Amino acid sequence: MLTILSQIRNSIPREKLPELYQEKVRKYHSFTVINVILGALLTPFLIAWDFAVDPTGWKDAVPYRIAIMVILSIFALYFHLNLWPKLKTYFFVITMVATQAVFLGLLDQLDDGHKIGSGAFLVWLMFLPLISMGLTFKGSLYTIFALSTAPLIWHSLGLTPNLLVDVFIMYTWPFGAIIVIIIMVNDKLVLQTIRDQRSLQEAKEKAEILAQTDSLSGMNNRRAFFDLGETALQSAKRYNRALSLIALDIDHFKRINDTFGHAIGDIAIKEVAKTIGNIIRTTDISGRIGGEEFAIILPETSLESAQELAERLRHSIKEINIVTDNGNLAFTASFGVVGLKKENPTLNEALNQADAALYKAKEHGRDRVVTALPS
C-alpha cells in the first residue's frame, strides 16, 4: 500500500505541489463551505433518525445534534470568510474531532446508540473526500488520523466508556486507509486538471506574445506596435497629454547585407533593438515596423524631450561595433521625430509624418535627427 501511495504522489513533480495545491484550495474553497453547510442542514433528518432508533430517549440527543450543527456552521462561516488562512487545516481538524466528540456523547443518550450508530463513523469518513476538497492533502491526512485515533485515546482515559472499540477500529482503520487512497487519487486528478489548464493558458499567452513579437529583434511587431500605440494615442488625446513619436532607420542597410552578409545584418538589427530597450522607459512603446525601420511612442513626452532622446539613441547606435570576418562594422541611423497634437486622427498618420521627417534626414546626409510638427 505504501508503494502505491508513493507512486501516486510522485506522479506530480514535487516542486509544483505547493503552487498547485494553492490553486486547488482557491478553486474548491466554496465547495468545502457548501458541503459543511449541507452537513449542518441534515440535522432535522438526523433527529428523525434518532427518534426512529429510540422513540423514548431521542429528545436527550437533540442538544447534541444542535451542537454539531452549530460547530459545522461556525466552521463554514470561518472558512467562507477566509480568516487566518494559515490555520485553516488546524481549524478543520479541530472541527471534525469536536463534531466526533459530540457525536459520541449523542450515542450515549440513545438505547444501543453505540451499537446502532457506529456505522456513522464510516459514513463520516466517506464524506471526507468531498468536505476536504478545499484543503491540501496533508490537511485531509491529519483529519483522518485524528478521527481514527482520538476516540481510542478518550476511551483509554475513561471519557468514552461505551465506545465499542473493536467495531470502531473495524470501521475506521481499514476504510480510513481506503479513504486516504481515494483522496490521493482525487487530488492527483484535480491537480493534473489544474496543471493542464494552466499549461493551456500559458500556451495561449505564449502564442499571443509570439503573435505580437518580432522574432528577430524581440520587440513588438508592426501589429502589436499599432495596437498598443493607438491606445496610447487615444489616451493622450482624451486627457490632452503630451505624446511624441520617433521613427528611425538604419543607414545603408542594404550595403551592410551586401558587404557583410544577412547574418551580420540581423545582428545589426538586434543591436539596435537592444540599444533602444536600454535607453527608453518601460512606459514607452517600441517596435520593429519594417526591415530596418523602428518606431518609438513616448507618452507624456514633449517634442523637445523626444528630440533629446533621439539624439541619445543616434549617438549610442553610432557607437555600436560588430566584429566580423570582413572587419569591424559600425553604422549609423537616421531619425524622424513628431510631436502629436489632439487633432491627429490616427497613429498611422502620425507615423507617416515621422517617416517624412526621417527621409529628410536621409536626404540631408543621414546620421541625423529631423523634427516635424503635425499639420
MARLOFI-510881 format. One record per residue (C-alpha): residue in one letter; x, z, y. Coordinates in Angstrom, 3 decimals, padded with zeros to 6 digits. Example, Ala and Ser with C-alpha at 12.3 -4.5 7.8 and 13.67 -1.06 7.14 Angstrom:
<rec "A",<012.300,007.800,-004.500>>,
<rec "S",<013.670,007.140,-001.060>>,
END
This chain:
<rec "M",<000.000,000.000,000.000>>,
<rec "L",<002.840,000.856,002.394>>,
<rec "T",<004.330,-002.576,001.700>>,
<rec "I",<001.033,-004.256,002.592>>,
<rec "L",<000.751,-002.252,005.810>>,
<rec "S",<004.312,-003.110,006.756>>,
<rec "Q",<003.734,-006.828,006.178>>,
<rec "I",<000.596,-006.775,008.303>>,
<rec "R",<002.320,-005.012,011.182>>,
<rec "N",<005.446,-007.145,011.006>>,
<rec "S",<003.448,-010.371,011.245>>,
<rec "I",<003.274,-009.830,015.010>>,
<rec "P",<006.571,-009.676,016.986>>,
<rec "R",<007.172,-006.056,017.970>>,
<rec "E",<008.279,-006.926,021.486>>,
<rec "K",<004.833,-008.416,022.082>>,
<rec "L",<002.806,-005.487,020.721>>,
<rec "P",<002.658,-003.196,023.789>>,
<rec "E",<001.661,-006.065,026.065>>,
<rec "L",<-000.889,-007.444,023.602>>,
<rec "Y",<-002.363,-004.003,022.979>>,
<rec "Q",<-002.829,-003.509,026.709>>,
<rec "E",<-004.769,-006.767,026.782>>,
<rec "K",<-006.808,-005.668,023.739>>,
<rec "V",<-007.647,-002.303,025.338>>,
<rec "R",<-008.817,-004.056,028.516>>,
<rec "K",<-010.754,-006.684,026.607>>,
<rec "Y",<-012.648,-004.237,024.367>>,
<rec "H",<-012.972,-001.351,026.814>>,
<rec "S",<-016.718,-001.890,027.247>>,
<rec "F",<-017.130,-002.457,023.517>>,
<rec "T",<-015.976,001.089,022.767>>,
<rec "V",<-018.183,002.537,025.518>>,
<rec "I",<-021.263,000.728,024.161>>,
<rec "N",<-020.636,001.875,020.589>>,
<rec "V",<-020.147,005.505,021.628>>,
<rec "I",<-023.364,005.370,023.677>>,
<rec "L",<-025.202,003.878,020.713>>,
<rec "G",<-023.912,006.772,018.600>>,
<rec "A",<-025.344,009.207,021.140>>,
<rec "L",<-028.682,007.354,021.247>>,
<rec "L",<-029.074,007.724,017.481>>,
<rec "T",<-029.750,011.440,017.995>>,
<rec "P",<-033.603,011.255,017.700>>,
<rec "F",<-033.313,009.317,014.438>>,
<rec "L",<-030.777,011.783,013.062>>,
<rec "I",<-033.059,014.673,013.980>>,
<rec "A",<-035.763,012.900,011.978>>,
<rec "W",<-033.298,012.692,009.072>>,
<rec "D",<-032.691,016.450,009.367>>,
<rec "F",<-036.450,017.020,009.167>>,
<rec "A",<-036.633,014.872,006.024>>,
<rec "V",<-033.812,016.884,004.437>>,
<rec "D",<-035.059,020.326,005.437>>,
<rec "P",<-038.615,020.464,006.859>>,
<rec "T",<-038.311,024.215,007.496>>,
<rec "G",<-034.776,024.557,008.922>>,
<rec "W",<-034.404,021.293,010.820>>,
<rec "K",<-035.081,022.983,014.168>>,
<rec "D",<-031.906,025.051,013.808>>,
<rec "A",<-029.944,021.822,013.586>>,
<rec "V",<-031.385,020.315,016.806>>,
<rec "P",<-028.959,022.121,019.205>>,
<rec "Y",<-026.065,020.750,017.154>>,
<rec "R",<-027.434,017.212,017.361>>,
<rec "I",<-027.849,017.597,021.118>>,
<rec "A",<-024.289,018.972,021.388>>,
<rec "I",<-022.960,015.888,019.567>>,
<rec "M",<-024.943,013.638,021.894>>,
<rec "V",<-023.520,015.438,024.950>>,
<rec "I",<-019.950,015.221,023.645>>,
<rec "L",<-020.272,011.496,022.979>>,
<rec "S",<-021.953,010.887,026.347>>,
<rec "I",<-019.202,012.728,028.226>>,
<rec "F",<-016.555,010.712,026.421>>,
<rec "A",<-018.404,007.428,027.124>>,
<rec "L",<-018.542,008.319,030.827>>,
<rec "Y",<-014.856,009.264,030.869>>,
<rec "F",<-013.908,006.074,029.028>>,
<rec "H",<-016.073,003.926,031.310>>,
<rec "L",<-014.565,005.418,034.488>>,
<rec "N",<-011.076,004.967,033.001>>,
<rec "L",<-009.969,008.416,034.156>>,
<rec "W",<-006.430,009.445,033.206>>,
<rec "P",<-005.877,006.290,031.090>>,
<rec "K",<-002.641,007.610,029.599>>,
<rec "L",<-004.626,010.441,027.976>>,
<rec "K",<-007.287,008.109,026.589>>,
<rec "T",<-006.064,008.298,022.993>>,
<rec "Y",<-005.906,012.096,023.010>>,
<rec "F",<-009.381,012.406,024.519>>,
<rec "F",<-010.706,010.096,021.834>>,
<rec "V",<-009.131,012.160,019.034>>,
<rec "I",<-010.429,015.407,020.585>>,
<rec "T",<-013.915,013.910,020.964>>,
<rec "M",<-014.085,012.752,017.362>>,
<rec "V",<-012.745,016.071,015.991>>,
<rec "A",<-015.099,018.089,018.224>>,
<rec "T",<-018.007,015.980,017.018>>,
<rec "Q",<-016.986,016.569,013.429>>,
<rec "A",<-016.701,020.333,014.029>>,
<rec "V",<-020.213,020.460,015.457>>,
<rec "F",<-021.494,018.348,012.575>>,
<rec "L",<-020.021,020.809,010.054>>,
<rec "G",<-021.868,023.586,011.848>>,
<rec "L",<-025.015,021.488,011.696>>,
<rec "L",<-024.746,021.121,007.935>>,
<rec "D",<-024.654,024.937,007.644>>,
<rec "Q",<-028.146,025.037,009.171>>,
<rec "L",<-029.753,022.810,006.540>>,
<rec "D",<-030.563,023.649,002.939>>,
<rec "D",<-027.939,021.967,000.768>>,
<rec "G",<-026.671,020.412,004.010>>,
<rec "H",<-023.083,020.056,002.832>>,
<rec "K",<-024.186,018.570,-000.461>>,
<rec "I",<-026.540,016.050,001.098>>,
<rec "G",<-024.639,015.366,004.314>>,
<rec "S",<-021.100,014.980,003.008>>,
<rec "G",<-021.591,011.218,002.840>>,
<rec "A",<-021.830,011.238,006.651>>,
<rec "F",<-018.060,011.714,006.768>>,
<rec "L",<-017.682,008.352,005.092>>,
<rec "V",<-020.226,006.745,007.454>>,
<rec "W",<-018.324,008.164,010.413>>,
<rec "L",<-015.073,006.659,009.157>>,
<rec "M",<-016.785,003.325,008.555>>,
<rec "F",<-017.808,003.147,012.217>>,
<rec "L",<-014.294,003.886,013.464>>,
<rec "P",<-013.134,000.232,013.390>>,
<rec "L",<-015.923,-000.537,015.885>>,
<rec "I",<-015.611,002.580,018.014>>,
<rec "S",<-011.831,002.323,018.306>>,
<rec "M",<-011.710,-001.341,019.388>>,
<rec "G",<-010.769,-000.234,022.887>>,
<rec "L",<-007.794,001.785,021.621>>,
<rec "T",<-004.366,000.996,020.271>>,
<rec "F",<-003.747,001.147,016.523>>,
<rec "K",<-001.808,004.377,016.996>>,
<rec "G",<-004.883,005.978,018.581>>,
<rec "S",<-007.045,004.906,015.628>>,
<rec "L",<-004.481,006.235,013.151>>,
<rec "Y",<-004.309,009.605,014.922>>,
<rec "T",<-008.100,009.840,014.816>>,
<rec "I",<-008.397,009.065,011.102>>,
<rec "F",<-005.644,011.559,010.294>>,
<rec "A",<-007.330,014.270,012.370>>,
<rec "L",<-010.790,013.643,010.888>>,
<rec "S",<-009.349,013.703,007.361>>,
<rec "T",<-007.368,016.929,007.732>>,
<rec "A",<-008.966,019.138,010.410>>,
<rec "P",<-011.909,020.329,008.236>>,
<rec "L",<-009.472,021.269,005.469>>,
<rec "I",<-007.431,023.337,007.923>>,
<rec "W",<-010.584,025.016,009.197>>,
<rec "H",<-011.655,025.707,005.626>>,
<rec "S",<-008.292,027.310,004.809>>,
<rec "L",<-008.768,029.558,007.829>>,
<rec "G",<-012.237,030.541,006.668>>,
<rec "L",<-014.005,028.732,009.501>>,
<rec "T",<-015.925,026.315,007.250>>,
<rec "P",<-016.566,028.285,004.046>>,
<rec "N",<-019.393,025.997,002.899>>,
<rec "L",<-017.317,022.832,003.036>>,
<rec "L",<-017.239,021.030,-000.311>>,
<rec "V",<-013.513,020.370,-000.273>>,
<rec "D",<-013.403,018.155,-003.374>>,
<rec "V",<-016.272,015.998,-002.109>>,
<rec "F",<-014.773,015.799,001.378>>,
<rec "I",<-011.402,014.681,000.021>>,
<rec "M",<-013.065,012.190,-002.317>>,
<rec "Y",<-014.900,010.586,000.609>>,
<rec "T",<-012.313,010.713,003.373>>,
<rec "W",<-008.879,010.203,001.899>>,
<rec "P",<-009.242,007.003,-000.168>>,
<rec "F",<-011.733,005.482,002.263>>,
<rec "G",<-009.609,006.644,005.192>>,
<rec "A",<-006.715,004.603,003.787>>,
<rec "I",<-009.014,001.606,003.397>>,
<rec "I",<-010.263,002.035,006.968>>,
<rec "V",<-006.646,002.091,008.181>>,
<rec "I",<-006.055,-001.271,006.491>>,
<rec "I",<-009.306,-002.653,007.942>>,
<rec "I",<-008.299,-001.570,011.436>>,
<rec "M",<-004.831,-003.041,010.994>>,
<rec "V",<-006.190,-006.371,009.766>>,
<rec "N",<-008.750,-006.386,012.571>>,
<rec "D",<-006.035,-005.583,015.093>>,
<rec "K",<-003.894,-008.387,013.724>>,
<rec "L",<-006.741,-010.869,014.129>>,
<rec "V",<-007.655,-009.621,017.593>>,
<rec "L",<-004.057,-009.575,018.805>>,
<rec "Q",<-003.418,-013.010,017.316>>,
<rec "T",<-006.503,-014.329,019.105>>,
<rec "I",<-005.324,-012.803,022.374>>,
<rec "R",<-001.856,-014.247,021.854>>,
<rec "D",<-003.290,-017.692,021.095>>,
<rec "Q",<-005.488,-017.528,024.195>>,
<rec "R",<-002.546,-016.524,026.339>>,
<rec "S",<-000.371,-019.258,024.833>>,
<rec "L",<-003.089,-021.793,025.584>>,
<rec "Q",<-003.400,-020.525,029.147>>,
<rec "E",<000.380,-020.615,029.599>>,
<rec "A",<000.447,-024.150,028.212>>,
<rec "K",<-002.265,-025.201,030.660>>,
<rec "E",<-000.417,-023.583,033.552>>,
<rec "K",<002.823,-025.233,032.464>>,
<rec "A",<001.081,-028.599,032.232>>,
<rec "E",<-000.351,-028.094,035.714>>,
<rec "I",<003.099,-027.207,037.039>>,
<rec "L",<004.629,-030.253,035.354>>,
<rec "A",<001.884,-032.430,036.793>>,
<rec "Q",<002.805,-031.190,040.263>>,
<rec "T",<006.594,-031.083,039.878>>,
<rec "D",<009.118,-033.852,040.296>>,
<rec "S",<011.101,-033.796,037.058>>,
<rec "L",<014.409,-034.795,038.659>>,
<rec "S",<014.561,-032.571,041.741>>,
<rec "G",<012.325,-029.720,040.590>>,
<rec "M",<010.438,-029.962,043.886>>,
<rec "N",<006.767,-030.694,044.470>>,
<rec "N",<005.973,-034.295,043.656>>,
<rec "R",<004.113,-036.504,046.117>>,
<rec "R",<000.681,-035.499,044.818>>,
<rec "A",<001.392,-031.765,044.946>>,
<rec "F",<003.049,-032.077,048.355>>,
<rec "F",<-000.035,-033.735,049.812>>,
<rec "D",<-002.419,-031.269,048.147>>,
<rec "L",<-000.550,-028.246,049.496>>,
<rec "G",<000.262,-029.905,052.797>>,
<rec "E",<-003.313,-030.931,053.542>>,
<rec "T",<-004.412,-027.333,053.025>>,
<rec "A",<-001.689,-026.083,055.378>>,
<rec "L",<-002.600,-028.713,057.972>>,
<rec "Q",<-006.296,-027.842,057.916>>,
<rec "S",<-005.476,-024.149,058.205>>,
<rec "A",<-003.236,-024.805,061.213>>,
<rec "K",<-005.955,-026.866,062.891>>,
<rec "R",<-008.643,-024.285,062.131>>,
<rec "Y",<-006.719,-021.404,063.666>>,
<rec "N",<-004.908,-023.502,066.286>>,
<rec "R",<-001.476,-022.590,064.927>>,
<rec "A",<001.780,-024.498,065.264>>,
<rec "L",<002.891,-026.688,062.352>>,
<rec "S",<005.689,-029.232,062.094>>,
<rec "L",<006.805,-031.822,059.578>>,
<rec "I",<010.248,-033.158,058.670>>,
<rec "A",<010.870,-036.387,056.781>>,
<rec "L",<014.402,-037.119,055.575>>,
<rec "D",<016.018,-039.905,053.639>>,
<rec "I",<019.482,-040.149,052.050>>,
<rec "D",<021.530,-042.774,053.894>>,
<rec "H",<022.821,-045.799,051.963>>,
<rec "F",<021.374,-044.519,048.711>>,
<rec "K",<021.374,-047.965,047.102>>,
<rec "R",<025.097,-048.220,047.841>>,
<rec "I",<025.607,-044.831,046.143>>,
<rec "N",<023.839,-046.068,042.995>>,
<rec "D",<025.711,-049.367,043.004>>,
<rec "T",<029.129,-047.762,043.546>>,
<rec "F",<028.899,-044.555,041.543>>,
<rec "G",<026.017,-045.234,039.144>>,
<rec "H",<022.470,-043.970,038.885>>,
<rec "A",<023.531,-040.760,037.180>>,
<rec "I",<025.531,-039.790,040.293>>,
<rec "G",<022.595,-040.883,042.446>>,
<rec "D",<020.418,-038.456,040.506>>,
<rec "I",<022.954,-035.689,041.150>>,
<rec "A",<022.832,-036.501,044.865>>,
<rec "I",<019.041,-036.110,044.840>>,
<rec "K",<019.344,-032.781,043.034>>,
<rec "E",<021.935,-031.530,045.519>>,
<rec "V",<019.726,-032.450,048.471>>,
<rec "A",<016.766,-030.690,046.835>>,
<rec "K",<018.934,-027.619,046.222>>,
<rec "T",<020.117,-027.621,049.834>>,
<rec "I",<016.565,-027.839,051.141>>,
<rec "G",<015.460,-024.998,048.863>>,
<rec "N",<018.313,-022.786,050.068>>,
<rec "I",<017.509,-023.261,053.756>>,
<rec "I",<013.738,-023.385,054.130>>,
<rec "R",<011.415,-020.357,053.936>>,
<rec "T",<009.239,-019.510,050.959>>,
<rec "T",<006.176,-020.276,053.085>>,
<rec "D",<007.393,-023.806,053.809>>,
<rec "I",<006.259,-026.712,051.648>>,
<rec "S",<008.795,-029.250,050.465>>,
<rec "G",<008.593,-032.236,048.157>>,
<rec "R",<010.221,-035.406,046.979>>,
<rec "I",<007.801,-038.091,048.074>>,
<rec "G",<009.807,-041.194,047.208>>,
<rec "G",<013.017,-042.335,045.568>>,
<rec "E",<015.446,-040.746,048.018>>,
<rec "E",<012.903,-039.539,050.561>>,
<rec "F",<011.909,-035.916,051.057>>,
<rec "A",<009.433,-034.145,053.316>>,
<rec "I",<009.020,-030.572,054.527>>,
<rec "I",<005.974,-028.925,056.101>>,
<rec "L",<006.763,-025.956,058.328>>,
<rec "P",<003.757,-023.690,059.056>>,
<rec "E",<003.930,-021.520,062.182>>,
<rec "T",<006.830,-023.636,063.441>>,
<rec "S",<007.156,-025.364,066.818>>,
<rec "L",<008.678,-028.806,067.268>>,
<rec "E",<011.815,-027.266,068.784>>,
<rec "S",<012.309,-024.913,065.804>>,
<rec "A",<011.723,-027.805,063.399>>,
<rec "Q",<014.419,-029.813,065.207>>,
<rec "E",<016.867,-026.935,064.820>>,
<rec "L",<016.081,-026.665,061.109>>,
<rec "A",<016.516,-030.414,060.657>>,
<rec "E",<019.955,-030.195,062.306>>,
<rec "R",<020.931,-027.359,059.944>>,
<rec "L",<019.834,-029.460,056.990>>,
<rec "R",<021.702,-032.504,058.301>>,
<rec "H",<024.951,-030.588,058.586>>,
<rec "S",<024.507,-028.937,055.178>>,
<rec "I",<023.807,-032.266,053.447>>,
<rec "K",<026.833,-033.765,055.155>>,
<rec "E",<028.977,-031.058,053.558>>,
<rec "I",<027.828,-031.877,050.009>>,
<rec "N",<030.756,-033.122,047.929>>,
<rec "I",<030.246,-034.587,044.452>>,
<rec "V",<033.300,-035.195,042.276>>,
<rec "T",<033.033,-038.429,040.256>>,
<rec "D",<035.298,-040.646,038.162>>,
<rec "N",<035.358,-043.082,041.096>>,
<rec "G",<036.389,-040.441,043.621>>,
<rec "N",<034.553,-037.844,045.647>>,
<rec "L",<031.130,-038.665,047.015>>,
<rec "A",<029.971,-037.422,050.400>>,
<rec "F",<026.873,-038.767,052.091>>,
<rec "T",<024.512,-038.189,054.980>>,
<rec "A",<020.788,-038.192,055.645>>,
<rec "S",<018.527,-039.264,058.480>>,
<rec "F",<015.632,-037.183,059.766>>,
<rec "G",<012.332,-037.695,061.489>>,
<rec "V",<010.542,-034.671,062.967>>,
<rec "V",<006.995,-034.423,064.278>>,
<rec "G",<005.054,-031.555,065.768>>,
<rec "L",<001.476,-031.627,064.537>>,
<rec "K",<-001.370,-031.214,067.005>>,
<rec "K",<-005.011,-030.377,066.452>>,
<rec "E",<-006.120,-033.978,066.854>>,
<rec "N",<-004.020,-035.147,063.891>>,
<rec "P",<-006.700,-036.136,061.357>>,
<rec "T",<-004.663,-036.246,058.161>>,
<rec "L",<-001.312,-035.323,056.714>>,
<rec "N",<-000.726,-038.964,055.799>>,
<rec "E",<-000.929,-039.992,059.466>>,
<rec "A",<001.488,-037.232,060.462>>,
<rec "L",<003.906,-038.319,057.726>>,
<rec "N",<003.720,-041.904,058.983>>,
<rec "Q",<004.749,-040.657,062.440>>,
<rec "A",<007.660,-038.699,060.941>>,
<rec "D",<008.683,-041.807,058.944>>,
<rec "A",<008.643,-043.865,062.124>>,
<rec "A",<010.998,-041.357,063.747>>,
<rec "L",<013.172,-041.369,060.618>>,
<rec "Y",<013.548,-045.164,060.720>>,
<rec "K",<014.526,-044.908,064.381>>,
<rec "A",<017.278,-042.557,063.243>>,
<rec "K",<018.371,-045.209,060.727>>,
<rec "E",<018.339,-047.904,063.435>>,
<rec "H",<020.470,-045.790,065.738>>,
<rec "G",<023.292,-045.299,063.244>>,
<rec "R",<021.902,-042.849,060.639>>,
<rec "D",<023.035,-039.225,060.136>>,
<rec "R",<020.879,-038.006,062.990>>,
<rec "V",<017.585,-036.305,063.851>>,
<rec "V",<014.911,-038.130,065.839>>,
<rec "T",<011.736,-036.421,067.006>>,
<rec "A",<008.339,-037.944,067.672>>,
<rec "L",<005.299,-036.433,069.292>>,
<rec "P",<001.938,-037.236,067.701>>,
<rec "S",<-000.123,-039.739,069.585>>,
END
